[in-house]
């Protein structure tokens, strides 16, 4: 009852905020027209104030939506609608996260390519750092980069920032939807560390703050200008965080938290360093003041850091679909190796865009990635003692699996079968035998956090049945 009232209030607030954005858009357009006609500085200041207010309104809209999601979850928690609502929240927020992420990472890839591929010598004007001709989508494009800023700032200046902000906000919301709302089932594994769910959530969020503090401090030291050493220390720190997460959370959640941590560093770079530097450059250019070019160079360096983070983050985003990685005996090691190899591939691409020919970066990166595949390969199974019948396997499945994976789950968290996987009939079990082999026998990532206490002997029996042909009779 209270949740329903709260959601109704939040919907009203959301409608009001959206209307305000349209109203502010009209006001901004009016001030722009006045400035173009009369050119008074105070009119330009009004435009900037309206833009700032719109930014706060957008942030309020996002926070309102996040609050609505939380209210909706607590409103249906414990009812027959919980599983259905959670699934749809997962779909909607995940789609938003992927869409914003594509926009942000795409922009990162493009601008680093642009920086690497600029023509810096041939017919370049004195005030320019370089230029580039390109063709795309049936049209020709000509791009110029200034060393500091143009003599006159154009009225229509596009800022690349909201892609980063919305990617992080949607990802943080998704972290709650998938892991924190059901922390006892999705985040905490009592076989790893027996702590309350709320404590696990605080550890996860707190680790992002700690990681930003360490990274920001390192970036203020002379070490930031020593590329190789900075990268080495950064990799060791990331490996340390990966190990820490696997000692606190279940391995799936540990992987996602490393990705979320790297994403937090990336959005922190944008919010605290890159955008403030760009605002300072624009302000100095408008006022005709000198601006230290090092400010822009440092912002560019942070942008480059973000570029190297992208491929490891993308791997983490898809890693939950591949239990051979997070289900390994040493999941932190597999994660560290793949992150290193992915960053190496990105380094090769950056060098290639600069026109630098290298023979060793890509082969070594590929070997690093292949080593992860080798380490995560299944161990040779022990010898099966006698033939295992389907009846024996079915008893195990019904005892350990169908609490969740059934048309009518009895689990206290899942109200619907996760991913639609059900083991109610022999045919369903046979059809999914390869997935059962991977998740139950090889990687031991199911049951989730071994909630139903399946034994190693039972896993071995299932493996033997599948290796013996998975006969139903």
C-alpha positions as CSV (number, residue, x, y, z in Angstrom):
1,X,0.0,0.0,0.0
2,X,2.8,2.4,1.0
3,X,4.9,1.4,-2.0
4,X,2.0,2.0,-4.3
5,X,1.5,5.5,-2.9
6,X,5.2,6.2,-3.1
7,X,5.4,5.0,-6.8
8,X,2.4,7.3,-7.6
9,X,4.1,10.2,-6.0
10,X,7.4,9.4,-7.9
11,X,5.5,9.2,-11.2
12,X,4.1,12.6,-10.5
13,X,7.5,14.0,-9.8
14,X,8.9,12.3,-12.9
15,X,6.2,13.9,-15.1
16,X,6.9,17.3,-13.6
17,X,10.7,17.0,-14.2
18,X,10.2,16.0,-17.8
19,X,7.9,18.9,-18.4
20,X,10.5,21.2,-16.8
21,X,13.1,20.0,-19.3
22,X,10.9,21.0,-22.2
23,X,10.2,24.4,-20.6
24,X,13.9,25.0,-20.0
25,X,14.6,24.0,-23.6
26,X,12.2,26.8,-24.8
27,X,13.8,29.3,-22.4
28,X,17.3,28.4,-23.7
29,X,16.3,28.7,-27.3
30,X,14.8,32.2,-26.5
31,X,18.1,33.3,-24.9
32,X,20.2,31.9,-27.7
33,X,18.1,33.9,-30.3
34,X,18.5,37.1,-28.2
35,X,22.3,36.5,-27.9
36,X,22.6,36.0,-31.7
37,X,20.6,39.1,-32.4
38,X,22.1,41.5,-29.8
39,X,25.4,39.7,-28.6
40,X,25.1,40.8,-25.0
41,X,27.4,38.9,-22.6
42,X,24.6,38.6,-19.9
43,X,22.4,36.8,-22.4
44,X,25.2,34.2,-23.0
45,X,25.4,33.8,-19.2
46,X,21.7,33.1,-19.1
47,X,22.1,30.4,-21.7
48,X,24.9,28.7,-19.6
49,X,22.7,29.0,-16.4
50,X,19.8,27.3,-18.1
51,X,22.1,24.5,-19.5
52,X,23.4,24.0,-15.9
53,X,19.9,23.7,-14.5
54,X,18.9,21.3,-17.2
55,X,21.8,19.1,-16.2
56,X,20.6,19.0,-12.6
57,X,17.1,18.2,-13.9
58,X,18.4,15.3,-15.9
59,X,20.2,14.0,-12.8
60,X,17.0,14.3,-10.8
61,X,15.1,12.3,-13.4
62,X,17.7,9.5,-13.2
63,X,17.5,9.5,-9.4
64,X,13.7,9.5,-9.5
65,X,13.7,6.5,-11.9
66,X,16.2,4.6,-9.6
67,X,14.0,5.3,-6.6
68,X,10.9,4.1,-8.5
69,X,12.7,0.9,-9.3
70,X,13.7,0.3,-5.6
71,X,10.1,1.1,-4.5
72,X,8.7,-1.3,-7.1
73,X,11.0,-4.0,-6.0
74,X,10.1,-3.7,-2.3
75,X,6.4,-3.4,-3.2
76,X,6.3,-6.8,-4.9
77,X,8.9,-8.5,-2.8
78,X,7.5,-11.8,-1.4
79,X,4.5,-11.8,-3.8
80,X,3.9,-13.9,-6.9
81,X,4.9,-10.9,-9.1
82,X,8.4,-10.6,-7.7
83,X,10.1,-12.9,-10.2
84,X,8.3,-11.3,-13.2
85,X,8.9,-7.7,-12.1
86,X,12.6,-8.5,-11.4
87,X,13.0,-10.0,-14.8
88,X,11.5,-7.0,-16.6
89,X,13.5,-4.6,-14.5
90,X,16.6,-6.5,-15.5
91,X,15.7,-6.4,-19.2
92,X,14.9,-2.6,-19.2
93,X,17.9,-1.5,-17.1
94,X,20.3,-3.8,-18.9
95,X,19.1,-2.6,-22.3
96,X,19.6,1.1,-21.2
97,X,23.1,0.2,-19.8
98,X,24.2,-1.5,-23.1
99,X,22.8,1.3,-25.2
100,X,24.6,4.1,-23.2
101,X,27.7,1.9,-23.0
102,X,27.9,1.5,-26.8
103,X,27.6,5.3,-27.2
104,X,30.3,5.9,-24.5
105,X,32.8,3.3,-25.6
106,X,32.2,4.1,-29.3
107,X,33.0,7.8,-28.6
108,X,36.2,6.7,-26.7
109,X,37.3,4.5,-29.5
110,X,36.6,7.2,-32.1
111,X,38.4,10.0,-30.3
112,X,41.5,8.0,-29.5
113,X,41.6,6.9,-33.1
114,X,41.2,10.5,-34.1
115,X,44.1,11.6,-31.8
116,X,46.3,8.8,-33.2
117,X,45.5,9.3,-36.9
118,X,45.7,13.1,-37.1
119,X,47.8,14.6,-39.8
120,X,50.2,16.8,-37.8
121,X,52.7,17.9,-40.5
122,X,51.2,18.5,-43.9
123,X,49.5,21.9,-44.6
124,X,48.6,22.3,-40.9
125,X,47.9,25.8,-39.7
126,X,50.0,27.1,-36.7
127,X,47.1,27.1,-34.2
128,X,46.2,23.5,-35.1
129,X,47.5,20.2,-33.6
130,X,46.3,18.3,-36.7
131,X,43.5,17.5,-39.0
132,X,41.8,14.5,-40.6
133,X,39.8,13.8,-43.7
134,X,37.3,10.9,-43.5
135,X,34.5,9.3,-45.4
136,X,31.5,7.6,-43.8
137,X,27.9,6.9,-44.6
138,X,28.0,8.4,-48.1
139,X,29.6,11.7,-46.9
140,X,33.0,13.4,-46.5
141,X,34.1,14.8,-43.2
142,X,37.0,17.2,-42.3
143,X,38.0,17.4,-38.6
144,X,40.5,19.9,-37.1
145,X,42.0,19.8,-33.6
146,X,43.3,23.0,-32.0
147,X,46.4,23.0,-29.8
148,X,44.5,24.8,-27.1
149,X,41.3,26.5,-28.3
150,X,40.0,28.5,-31.3
151,X,40.1,32.3,-31.0
152,X,36.3,32.3,-30.9
153,X,34.3,29.6,-29.3
154,X,31.4,28.5,-31.6
155,X,27.9,28.9,-30.2
156,X,26.9,25.3,-31.0
157,X,29.5,23.2,-29.1
158,X,28.8,19.5,-28.5
159,X,29.9,18.0,-25.1
160,X,30.6,14.3,-24.8
161,X,29.7,13.6,-21.2
162,X,26.1,12.3,-20.8
163,X,27.0,9.0,-22.4
164,X,29.5,8.3,-19.6
165,X,27.1,9.5,-16.8
166,X,24.1,7.5,-18.0
167,X,26.2,4.4,-18.6
168,X,27.5,4.5,-15.0
169,X,24.1,5.3,-13.5
170,X,22.3,2.6,-15.4
171,X,25.1,0.1,-14.6
172,X,24.9,1.0,-10.9
173,X,21.2,0.5,-11.0
174,X,21.6,-2.9,-12.7
175,X,24.0,-3.8,-9.9
176,X,21.2,-3.3,-7.5
177,X,18.6,-5.1,-9.6
178,X,20.7,-8.2,-10.2
179,X,22.9,-8.5,-7.1
180,X,22.1,-6.1,-4.3
181,X,18.3,-6.6,-4.1
182,X,18.9,-10.4,-3.8
183,X,22.3,-10.1,-2.1
184,X,21.8,-13.2,0.0
185,X,21.3,-15.3,-3.1
186,X,23.3,-13.5,-5.8
187,X,26.1,-11.7,-4.0
188,X,27.0,-13.6,-0.9
189,X,28.4,-17.2,-0.8
190,X,28.6,-18.3,2.8
191,X,31.1,-21.0,1.7
192,X,33.5,-18.1,0.9
193,X,32.6,-15.5,3.5
194,X,29.7,-15.7,5.9
195,X,28.6,-12.1,6.2
196,X,25.1,-10.4,6.2
197,X,23.8,-9.3,2.9
198,X,23.8,-5.6,3.8
199,X,27.5,-5.8,4.8
200,X,28.3,-7.3,1.4
201,X,26.5,-4.4,-0.4
202,X,28.4,-1.8,1.7
203,X,31.7,-3.6,0.9
204,X,30.9,-3.6,-2.8
205,X,30.0,0.1,-2.9
206,X,32.8,1.1,-0.5
207,X,35.4,-0.6,-2.7
208,X,34.6,1.7,-5.6
209,X,35.3,4.7,-3.5
210,X,38.6,3.2,-2.2
211,X,39.6,2.3,-5.8
212,X,39.0,5.9,-7.0
213,X,41.0,7.3,-4.1
214,X,44.0,5.1,-4.9
215,X,43.8,5.7,-8.6
216,X,43.4,9.5,-8.2
217,X,46.3,9.6,-5.8
218,X,48.6,7.7,-8.3
219,X,47.6,10.1,-11.1
220,X,48.9,13.0,-9.0
221,X,52.3,11.5,-8.7
222,X,55.1,11.7,-11.3
223,X,54.5,8.1,-12.0
224,X,51.5,9.0,-14.2
225,X,54.0,10.2,-16.9
226,X,55.9,6.9,-16.9
227,X,53.5,4.9,-19.0
228,X,55.0,1.4,-18.6
229,X,55.5,1.6,-14.8
230,X,52.1,3.3,-14.3
231,X,50.4,0.5,-16.3
232,X,52.3,-2.2,-14.4
233,X,51.3,-0.8,-10.9
234,X,47.7,-0.3,-12.2
235,X,47.5,-3.9,-13.4
236,X,48.8,-5.2,-10.0
237,X,46.2,-3.1,-8.2
238,X,43.4,-4.4,-10.4
239,X,44.6,-7.9,-9.8
240,X,44.6,-7.2,-6.1
241,X,41.0,-6.0,-6.3
242,X,40.0,-9.1,-8.3
243,X,41.5,-11.3,-5.7
244,X,39.8,-9.3,-2.9
245,X,36.4,-9.6,-4.6
246,X,36.7,-13.4,-5.0
247,X,37.5,-13.7,-1.3
248,X,34.3,-11.8,-0.3
249,X,31.6,-12.5,-3.0
250,X,30.7,-15.4,-5.2
251,X,32.8,-15.5,-8.4
252,X,30.1,-14.2,-10.7
253,X,29.5,-11.2,-8.5
254,X,33.3,-10.7,-8.1
255,X,33.8,-10.4,-11.8
256,X,31.0,-7.9,-12.1
257,X,32.4,-5.8,-9.2
258,X,35.8,-5.5,-10.9
259,X,34.0,-4.3,-14.1
260,X,31.9,-1.9,-12.0
261,X,35.1,-0.7,-10.2
262,X,36.8,0.0,-13.6
263,X,33.7,1.7,-14.8
264,X,33.7,3.9,-11.7
265,X,37.3,5.0,-12.5
266,X,36.3,5.8,-16.0
267,X,33.3,7.9,-15.1
268,X,35.3,9.6,-12.3
269,X,37.9,10.6,-15.0
270,X,35.1,12.2,-17.0
271,X,33.3,13.9,-14.1
272,X,36.3,15.1,-12.1
273,X,39.0,15.6,-14.6
274,X,38.0,15.7,-18.3
275,X,34.9,17.8,-18.2
276,X,36.3,20.4,-15.7
277,X,39.4,20.8,-17.9
278,X,37.2,21.3,-21.0
279,X,35.1,23.9,-19.1
280,X,38.2,25.7,-18.1
281,X,39.4,25.7,-21.7
282,X,36.1,27.1,-23.0
283,X,36.0,29.8,-20.2
284,X,39.6,30.9,-20.9
285,X,39.0,31.1,-24.6
286,X,35.8,33.2,-24.2
287,X,37.6,35.6,-21.8
288,X,40.7,35.8,-23.9
289,X,42.9,34.5,-21.0
290,X,45.9,32.2,-21.2
291,X,45.3,28.6,-20.4
292,X,48.0,26.1,-19.3
293,X,48.0,23.5,-22.1
294,X,49.1,20.9,-19.5
295,X,45.5,20.9,-18.2
296,X,44.2,19.6,-21.6
297,X,47.1,17.1,-21.9
298,X,46.3,15.6,-18.5
299,X,42.6,15.4,-19.4
300,X,43.7,13.6,-22.6
301,X,45.8,11.2,-20.6
302,X,42.9,10.3,-18.4
303,X,40.8,9.8,-21.6
304,X,43.5,7.4,-22.8
305,X,43.3,5.5,-19.5
306,X,39.6,5.1,-20.1
307,X,40.4,3.8,-23.6
308,X,42.5,1.0,-22.1
309,X,39.9,0.1,-19.6
310,X,37.2,-0.5,-22.2
311,X,38.0,-4.1,-23.4
312,X,38.5,-5.5,-19.9
313,X,35.2,-3.9,-18.9
314,X,33.5,-5.4,-22.0
315,X,34.8,-8.8,-21.1
316,X,33.3,-8.5,-17.6
317,X,30.0,-7.5,-19.1
318,X,29.7,-10.8,-21.0
319,X,31.7,-13.0,-18.5
320,X,28.6,-14.2,-16.7
321,X,27.6,-16.2,-19.8
322,X,30.9,-18.2,-19.6
323,X,31.2,-20.2,-16.4
324,X,34.5,-21.7,-17.5
325,X,36.0,-18.3,-16.5
326,X,34.4,-17.3,-13.2
327,X,33.9,-21.0,-12.3
328,X,37.6,-21.8,-12.3
329,X,39.4,-22.8,-9.1
330,X,41.2,-19.5,-9.3
331,X,38.7,-17.1,-10.9
332,X,40.7,-14.0,-10.0
333,X,43.7,-15.2,-11.9
334,X,41.6,-16.0,-15.0
335,X,40.1,-12.5,-14.8
336,X,43.5,-10.8,-14.4
337,X,45.0,-12.7,-17.3
338,X,42.1,-11.9,-19.7
339,X,42.1,-8.3,-18.6
340,X,45.8,-8.0,-19.3
341,X,45.4,-9.7,-22.7
342,X,42.5,-7.5,-23.7
343,X,44.4,-4.3,-22.7
344,X,47.3,-5.6,-24.8
345,X,45.0,-5.9,-27.8
346,X,43.8,-2.4,-27.3
347,X,47.4,-1.2,-27.1
348,X,48.2,-2.9,-30.4
349,X,45.2,-1.2,-32.1
350,X,46.2,2.2,-30.7
351,X,49.8,1.8,-32.0
352,X,48.4,0.7,-35.4
353,X,46.2,3.8,-35.6
354,X,49.4,5.9,-35.0
355,X,51.1,4.1,-37.9
356,X,53.5,2.4,-35.6
357,X,54.4,-1.1,-36.8
358,X,54.9,-3.6,-34.0
359,X,55.5,-7.3,-34.3
360,X,55.3,-8.4,-30.7
361,X,52.3,-6.7,-29.0
362,X,49.5,-8.6,-30.7
363,X,51.2,-12.1,-30.6
364,X,52.0,-11.7,-26.9
365,X,48.5,-10.5,-26.1
366,X,47.0,-13.5,-28.0
367,X,49.3,-15.9,-26.1
368,X,48.2,-14.3,-22.8
369,X,44.5,-14.8,-23.7
370,X,45.2,-18.4,-24.8
371,X,46.9,-19.0,-21.5
372,X,43.6,-18.1,-19.8
373,X,41.8,-20.6,-22.0
374,X,44.4,-23.3,-21.1
375,X,44.2,-22.5,-17.3
376,X,40.4,-22.6,-17.4
377,X,40.2,-25.9,-19.3
378,X,38.5,-28.8,-17.5
379,X,40.6,-31.3,-15.6
380,X,40.6,-34.9,-16.6
381,X,37.8,-36.7,-14.9
382,X,38.2,-39.7,-12.6
383,X,37.1,-43.2,-13.6
384,X,33.4,-44.0,-13.3
385,X,32.7,-47.0,-11.1
386,X,29.8,-48.8,-12.8
387,X,27.0,-47.5,-14.9
388,X,24.9,-44.6,-13.6
389,X,21.2,-44.8,-14.4
390,X,18.9,-41.9,-15.2
391,X,16.8,-42.7,-12.1
392,X,19.8,-42.0,-9.9
393,X,20.5,-38.7,-11.7
394,X,16.9,-37.7,-11.7
395,X,16.8,-38.1,-7.9
396,X,19.8,-35.7,-7.6
397,X,18.2,-33.2,-10.0
398,X,14.9,-33.2,-8.2
399,X,16.6,-32.8,-4.8
400,X,19.2,-30.2,-5.8
401,X,18.0,-28.3,-8.8
402,X,14.2,-28.1,-9.3
403,X,13.7,-25.8,-6.3
404,X,14.6,-23.1,-8.9
405,X,14.5,-24.8,-12.2
406,X,10.9,-25.8,-12.4
407,X,7.6,-24.6,-13.8
408,X,6.6,-24.0,-10.2
409,X,9.8,-23.1,-8.2
410,X,9.7,-23.4,-4.5
411,X,12.9,-21.4,-3.9
412,X,12.6,-18.3,-1.6
413,X,14.1,-16.0,-4.2
414,X,13.2,-17.3,-7.6
415,X,9.5,-17.2,-8.4
416,X,10.1,-18.2,-12.1
417,X,12.7,-20.6,-13.5
418,X,16.0,-18.6,-14.1
419,X,16.5,-18.1,-17.9
420,X,13.5,-20.4,-18.5
421,X,15.6,-23.5,-17.6
422,X,13.4,-26.2,-16.2
423,X,14.2,-29.9,-15.3
424,X,10.6,-31.1,-14.7
425,X,10.8,-33.9,-17.3
426,X,13.4,-36.4,-18.4
427,X,13.4,-34.8,-21.9
428,X,14.2,-31.4,-20.5
429,X,17.1,-32.8,-18.5
430,X,18.5,-34.7,-21.6
431,X,18.1,-31.6,-23.8
432,X,20.2,-29.5,-21.4
433,X,22.8,-32.2,-20.6
434,X,25.7,-30.2,-22.1
435,X,24.8,-27.1,-20.0
436,X,24.4,-29.3,-16.9
437,X,27.9,-30.8,-17.6
438,X,29.4,-27.3,-17.9
439,X,27.7,-25.7,-14.9
440,X,27.2,-28.6,-12.4
441,X,30.1,-30.9,-13.1
442,X,33.0,-29.0,-14.6
443,X,32.8,-25.4,-13.2
444,X,30.6,-26.3,-10.2
445,X,28.9,-22.9,-10.5
446,X,25.4,-24.5,-10.1
447,X,23.5,-24.7,-7.8
448,X,24.0,-21.0,-7.2
449,X,26.4,-20.7,-4.2
450,X,25.6,-24.4,-3.7
451,X,22.4,-23.3,-2.0
452,X,21.0,-26.9,-2.0
453,X,24.3,-28.5,-0.8
454,X,25.0,-30.8,-3.7
455,X,27.9,-33.1,-2.9
456,X,30.9,-33.9,-5.0
457,X,29.8,-37.5,-5.2
458,X,26.5,-36.3,-6.8
459,X,28.3,-34.1,-9.3
460,X,30.5,-37.1,-10.3
461,X,27.5,-39.3,-10.8
462,X,25.9,-36.7,-13.1
463,X,29.1,-36.4,-15.0
464,X,29.4,-40.2,-15.4
465,X,25.8,-40.4,-16.6
466,X,26.4,-37.8,-19.3
467,X,29.8,-39.3,-20.4
468,X,28.1,-42.8,-20.6
469,X,25.7,-41.4,-23.2
470,X,23.0,-39.8,-21.0
471,X,20.6,-42.6,-21.6
472,X,17.0,-42.1,-20.2
473,X,16.3,-45.8,-19.9
